[in-house]
């Protein structure tokens, strides 16, 4: 029988040095426990993995995430700039880390092997933990866009540098979700000169339903990329509150 040396094993060799040292130091009885945990976790569906990882890691992750004061202050500043009344408390970050696991688990139905990998990166990497703030900022902003009227969304995308990309990535998916869920029901859509009341209608969305619709419409990756782009490049997203939320005219005609 040939025994694989740990240093040459593709799994064992990919572990951080400290993790390898710890595993090598474990007596046989405790190694059995580690193997049992690995088996149970890998055999579980993504939702169960998310629940376990939340219970086992989120509290410790919150403490490490909030140490990134620079990014935390940037995100808080952007939230105020977008008139979003959300404070980055420990409780909020704790709930968002849990939501991130669940959201990623939903995405992983297409690629389940990538979910656990991303969760482990979040636990190990300081840079990956900073992505929690990107996810929070992106999610809060998409919630805001979800609650805008289509007229307000139009004014928002007109402010953007890459209008077509913004429409394709965010506006069309949101309006599609509005339609299929009966939130905004277009009437006389094909008649150009018809009074288009639906275009200025404010969606009645809040709380749990709003969160569920955002998670059903966008992947965790899309949400995080939006927040990351704003944090990395200040002019990546244009926002003018007075222009976007200006009073609607009595007759809404759009080109």
N, C-alpha and C positions, 0 to 999 in steps of 0.2 A: 504494500500500500504506500502511496506517495502522499506525503503531507505538504501542504502549501505553506511556505514561509510567510508570516504576516506582512513583512516588508514588500513582498512581491504580489500579494493578493490585491486584486483591483478594488475590492471594497474596503478592506482594512487599510490599504495603503493610501486611500483618499481621505482618511480621517485626519483631523488636526493632531499634532504630536501629543498634546496633553490628553486627548481622548484615547489615543492608542495606549499611552502609558497607563491610564486608568483601567482600560479593559484588560490589559495584560496583568494587572495587579489583582484582578478579581479571582477569588477562589471558584472552584467548579460550581458549587451550589448557586452562587450569585450570577455566574455566567448563564445558568439555566434560566434565571429570571429575566435577564436581558433578552435572551433568544425568544422567550415566551412573549414578552412585550412587543418585540419586532414582528413576530408572527401575527399577533392579534391586531396590531396597528395596520400592517400591510394588507390583511384580509378584510378589514373594515371598509365600509363605503365612505365616500368623501365627507358626508355629513357627520358621521360618527367620528371620523378623524378630526374634523373641525371642533367638535364638542370636547374631545379629549385634550387637544392642543390648547384650547381656550382655558379649560380648567387647570391644566398643568403649567402653562407658560405665561398667560396674559398678565398676571400681577407683576411678575418679574420684568416682563417686557415694558410695561408702563413706566416703571422706575427708570429703566434705561432710556426710553424714548424721551421722557421729559428732561433728561440731562442735556439734550440738544437744544439749548436755549436760543441759539441763533435762528434755527429753522422755526422753532415755536413762535418767536417774536415776528418773523416774516409772515407766517401764516396768519397770525392774529391781526397783523396790519392789513393784509389782503382782505380778510373777512370784514373788517371795519370799512375798508374802501368799497366793498361790494354791498354794504348796508346789510350784512348778515349778522344777526345778533346771536352769535355762538361763541362761548368761552371755552378755551382749551383746558378744561379742568382734568384732573386725574380720572374722575368718573367718566367723563366724555371719551377720553382716549381709551379707557378700559373697554367701553361699549363698542368703540370703533374697531379695536383690535379683534374683538369677538366677531363683529360684523364682517371684517376683512376675511377672517377664516371661512365664515359661512359663504360669503360672496365668491371667494376663490374656489370653494368646494362646488358651487353651482357651475362655475366655468369649467371645472375639471371633469365634468361629465363627458366633455369632448376629448380631454387628454388627462385622464386620472393619474397617470404616472408623474405628471409635472406638479401636481398640487402639493404633495408631501415635500417635494424638493424645494418649492418656493417657501413653504412654511418653515423648513429647517434653515433656509437662508435668512429668513426674518429673525430667527432666534440667534444665529451665529454672527451675522455681519452687521457692523455699525451702520454701514451705508444702507443696507436693506431696511434697518429699523427706521432710518430717516424717511423711508418711503411711506411710512404710516402717515406722516404729515401731508405728503402729496396726495394720498388717498382721501384723507379728511377734507382737504381743501377742494379737491376735485368733486367729491361727493356733495359737499355743501353747495358748491356752485351749480352743479347739475340739478339739485333740488330746487334752487332758485329759478333756473330756466324752466323747469317743469311747471312752476306755478305762474309763469308769465302768460299773458294772452299771446295769440299768434302775432298780433300787431306789435307787441313789445318784443317778441322774439325777432321779428323782422328788423326792428330798429337796432337790436343788439347785433345781429349778424352784419348789418351794414357798417358797423363800427370796426369790424375785424379786417385785418390785412389780407388774409386768405379767406374770402367770403365763401367761395364754393366748397372748400374743404370743411369749413365750419358748419355750413348747412348740411353737407353730406354726413358728417361725423356726429353732430349733435342735434340739429334742429329737426331734420327729417325723422330720425328714430323717435324723438320725443313726440312729434305731431302724429306719427303713426300709432304710438301707444295711446295718445289722447283719443284718436279715432276709434280704435278697436275696443277700447274700454268705455266708450260712450261718454267720455269726459267733455270733449268738444265734438259736436255733431254738425258738420258743414251743411248748410241749406242754400240751395240755388248757387252752388259752387261754380257751375259752368256759365252762369249769366254774369257778364262783366259788370253791368250797371245795376245789378240787384243790390239791395241793402244787405251788407254782409255782417250781420250782428255777431255771428259766430267768431269772426276774426278779432273782435274786441272783447270777447267773453273771457273772464278770469277763471281758470280752472279751480274747482273746489277740491284742493288736495292738501293734506297735512298728515302729520303723525305717521303711524305704521304703514298706512296704505301708500303714502308718498315714497317711503323708503323701499317698500316692496316693488313698486313700479320702476324705480330707478335701477334696482338690482336686476329686475327682469329685462330691462331695456339695454343696459350696458354691462360689459364685463368689468371685473375689478381692474384689469389692465388698462382699459380705456379711461376709467375714472382716475386711476393713479397717474396716467400719462398727462391728463389735463392739468392736474395739480402740479406735477413735476415741471411741466413746461412753463407755468406761471412763476414758480419759485426760481427756476433757473434763468429765465429771460423776462424781466419786468414788463416789457412791451409786447409780450406774446399774446396777451388778452386785453382788449380795450373795453372800458366800461365807463359810461356816462349816465349816472342815475337820473338826472333831470331830463335828459333826452329820451331815455328808454321809457320812463314812467310819466311822460308828458300826457296831458289830458287828451282823450280820444275825440276826434271830430264827430259830429253828428252823423255824417255819411262817410263810411270807410271805403275808399276806392284805391286799389293798389295796382301798380304796374307789374 
